[in-house]
Amino acid sequence: MSKKIVVLGAGTAGTIVSNNLRRHLPADWEITVIDRDDNHVYQPGLLFVPFGIQKSSTLTKSRKKYITAGINFVIDEITHIDPDKKQVKTRNHQFDYDFLVISTGCRINPEENDGMMDAWGKNVFTFYYLEMADMLRQKLNEFQGGKIVMNIAEMPIKCPVAPIEFVFLADWYTKSKGIRNKTEIELVTPLPGAFTKPKATAVFTEAAKQKNIKITPGFELNRVDGKEKFIESVQGDKVNYDLLVTVPTTSGDPVITNSKMDDGLGFVPTHHNTLKALKHDGVYVIGDATNVPTSKAGSVAHYEADVVVFNIMAEIYGAKPEEIFDGHSTCFIVYSKGSSSLIDFNYKIEPLPGKFPMPKLGPFTLLKETKMNWYGKLGFEALYWNVLLAGKHLGAPPTLVMAGKEVG
Ligand SMILES: Cc1cc2nc3c(=O)[nH]c(=O)nc-3n(C[C@H](O)[C@H](O)[C@H](O)COP(=O)(O)OP(=O)(O)OC[C@H]3O[C@@H](n4cnc5c(N)ncnc54)[C@H](O)[C@@H]3O)c2cc1C
């Protein structure tokens, strides 16, 4: 065996898994991680940029700085994957592998939503990438009242709680500017409610009601009319807006589709529990690039990395990959500047009330807004750069822990 591992993408998942692999594998295993640029963006911070809580200039750091010594970091565009020949092509190179880890994430495609690009940056904005989050900050700064509509074009999206957090923060922001009484806020979503899980949806719906935020569920976006300022659903329902904030149609990276490894939406069909690609030997998938039915979130990527590393090592030593991953996801949900909730769930267990991570002690409280959760959300950034990206475990298993959760 040539002993080569290639990791595609050095975002959250690719960086964590590469560093974790380097720590566990003997030095004669060569690890190469490839990304198109050297700019690692702390994406959870994008939520705060439109509201002036965080400056966009603080969110980007060099990827190199977070990739451990002993890993080859290549800056290049990945152009093709050949899982039969076990080869990856980039614009300038070709790489052979024994194991491949796909961590190419996902991307928004506003050009796929009818009419959206006509009003892009005029009355339609997103906060899902840096430049646009900054433009939205300027737009909100000038905003003197009217109707703000937050729309999810279709599922799946990255970080499914971010749109709820956006409307909650819009409520806080317009209140603090003294224009809440002149502002309507509406969340328009294709989901049956505010979130993917019914119990958490009930809690978020109540919070939205308290904040006088309207939720319109079951809305499948057909087109945006930026001139007349409305969105129209496939069923012909219309919602007017003055400012549209969107999460456009999301897909995996085109290299997945171009390599014919996708599920029709650009994601790689992945075993839900081993995280091995369903159709290709020697290939694991991690982070937003998978099609596993849990949130596309950095916390998920962190939990998945332990499983991918374990299973690659199992295969190296001649064992079968284990069905370990349970869809575990942990997300803060910001309610306003200074207050946040927290959810912890997996494929089967819905978000439950209780304490996290330590039973009884917390310090964080599940499914409830607290100031301590807000400090957790703020503190998460330092944890991300200094601990999580290094692929460290925090002493917890990658799967959901029931201790501390209130059942029934
Ligand atoms: C507004 C917002 C708020 C969020 N909040 C949270 C939160 O509070 N908590 C949380 O856990 N998660 C949050 N997330 C989600 C989290 O950031 C992502 O789920 C996580 O970054 C996924 O990691 P990834 O490695 O799969 O993808 P990414 O981190 O996006 O990395 C993918 C990498 O692949 C590279 N790549 C792709 N294709 C190619 C190619 N063809 N050639 C070369 N390079 C390529 C890209 O350049 C990129 O660096 C948030 C996301 C957003 C947008």
The ligand as a Tripos MOL2 file, in Angstrom:
@<TRIPOS>MOLECULE
LIG
   53    58     1     0     0
SMALL
NO_CHARGES

@<TRIPOS>ATOM
      1 C1        -24.4140   32.1330    8.5600 C.3       1 LIG1
      2 C2        -23.8990   30.8290    9.0520 C.ar      1 LIG1
      3 C3        -23.9580   30.5420   10.4120 C.ar      1 LIG1
      4 C4        -23.5100   29.3220   10.8780 C.ar      1 LIG1
      5 N1        -23.5580   29.0760   12.2240 N.ar      1 LIG1
      6 C5        -23.1300   27.8960   12.7010 C.ar      1 LIG1
      7 C6        -23.1350   27.6420   14.1050 C.ar      1 LIG1
      8 O1        -23.5150   28.4990   14.9000 O.2       1 LIG1
      9 N2        -22.7140   26.4260   14.5340 N.ar      1 LIG1
     10 C7        -22.2790   25.4660   13.6650 C.ar      1 LIG1
     11 O2        -21.9090   24.3740   14.1190 O.2       1 LIG1
     12 N3        -22.2690   25.6750   12.3330 N.ar      1 LIG1
     13 C8        -22.6550   26.8690   11.8260 C.ar      1 LIG1
     14 N4        -22.6160   27.1140   10.4810 N.ar      1 LIG1
     15 C9        -22.3030   26.0190    9.5460 C.3       1 LIG1
     16 C10       -20.8260   25.6800    9.4400 C.3       1 LIG1
     17 O3        -20.0630   26.8270    9.1940 O.3       1 LIG1
     18 C11       -20.6430   24.6780    8.3170 C.3       1 LIG1
     19 O4        -21.5540   23.6140    8.4830 O.3       1 LIG1
     20 C12       -19.2350   24.1100    8.3200 C.3       1 LIG1
     21 O5        -18.3400   25.1250    7.9890 O.3       1 LIG1
     22 C13       -19.1260   22.9550    7.3350 C.3       1 LIG1
     23 O6        -17.8110   22.5720    7.1690 O.3       1 LIG1
     24 P1        -17.3350   21.9460    5.7920 P.3       1 LIG1
     25 O7        -15.8850   21.7200    5.9430 O.co2     1 LIG1
     26 O8        -18.2260   20.8380    5.3960 O.co2     1 LIG1
     27 O9        -17.5740   23.1050    4.7160 O.3       1 LIG1
     28 P2        -16.7150   24.4670    4.5760 P.3       1 LIG1
     29 O10       -16.2210   24.8960    5.9160 O.co2     1 LIG1
     30 O11       -17.5790   25.3750    3.8100 O.co2     1 LIG1
     31 O12       -15.4590   24.0020    3.7240 O.3       1 LIG1
     32 C14       -15.5070   23.5050    2.4130 C.3       1 LIG1
     33 C15       -14.1710   23.8210    1.7680 C.3       1 LIG1
     34 O13       -14.0430   23.1310    0.5340 O.3       1 LIG1
     35 C16       -13.3830   23.9830   -0.3920 C.3       1 LIG1
     36 N5        -13.7470   23.5390   -1.7350 N.ar      1 LIG1
     37 C17       -14.9790   23.1690   -2.1710 C.ar      1 LIG1
     38 N6        -14.9170   22.7950   -3.4610 N.ar      1 LIG1
     39 C18       -13.6450   22.9500   -3.8500 C.ar      1 LIG1
     40 C19       -12.9500   22.7410   -5.0960 C.ar      1 LIG1
     41 N7        -13.5970   22.3170   -6.1950 N.pl3     1 LIG1
     42 N8        -11.6260   22.9940   -5.1410 N.ar      1 LIG1
     43 C20       -10.9530   23.4400   -4.0510 C.ar      1 LIG1
     44 N9        -11.5610   23.6570   -2.8510 N.ar      1 LIG1
     45 C21       -12.8770   23.4160   -2.7600 C.ar      1 LIG1
     46 C22       -13.9450   25.3700   -0.0550 C.3       1 LIG1
     47 O14       -13.0780   26.3990   -0.5130 O.3       1 LIG1
     48 C23       -14.0550   25.3220    1.4580 C.3       1 LIG1
     49 O15       -12.9070   25.8140    2.1010 O.3       1 LIG1
     50 C24       -22.9980   28.3570    9.9760 C.ar      1 LIG1
     51 C25       -22.9240   28.6560    8.6120 C.ar      1 LIG1
     52 C26       -23.3680   29.8790    8.1530 C.ar      1 LIG1
     53 C27       -23.2660   30.1870    6.6740 C.3       1 LIG1
@<TRIPOS>BOND
     1     1     2 1
     2     2     3 ar
     3     2    52 ar
     4     3     4 ar
     5     4     5 ar
     6     4    50 ar
     7     5     6 ar
     8     6     7 ar
     9     6    13 1
    10     7     8 2
    11     7     9 ar
    12     9    10 ar
    13    10    11 2
    14    10    12 ar
    15    12    13 ar
    16    13    14 ar
    17    14    15 1
    18    14    50 ar
    19    15    16 1
    20    16    17 1
    21    16    18 1
    22    18    19 1
    23    18    20 1
    24    20    21 1
    25    20    22 1
    26    22    23 1
    27    23    24 1
    28    24    25 2
    29    24    26 1
    30    24    27 1
    31    27    28 1
    32    28    29 2
    33    28    30 1
    34    28    31 1
    35    31    32 1
    36    32    33 1
    37    33    34 1
    38    33    48 1
    39    34    35 1
    40    35    36 1
    41    35    46 1
    42    36    37 ar
    43    36    45 ar
    44    37    38 ar
    45    38    39 ar
    46    39    40 ar
    47    39    45 ar
    48    40    41 1
    49    40    42 ar
    50    42    43 ar
    51    43    44 ar
    52    44    45 ar
    53    46    47 1
    54    46    48 1
    55    48    49 1
    56    50    51 ar
    57    51    52 ar
    58    52    53 1
@<TRIPOS>SUBSTRUCTURE
     1 LIG1         1 GROUP 0 **** ****
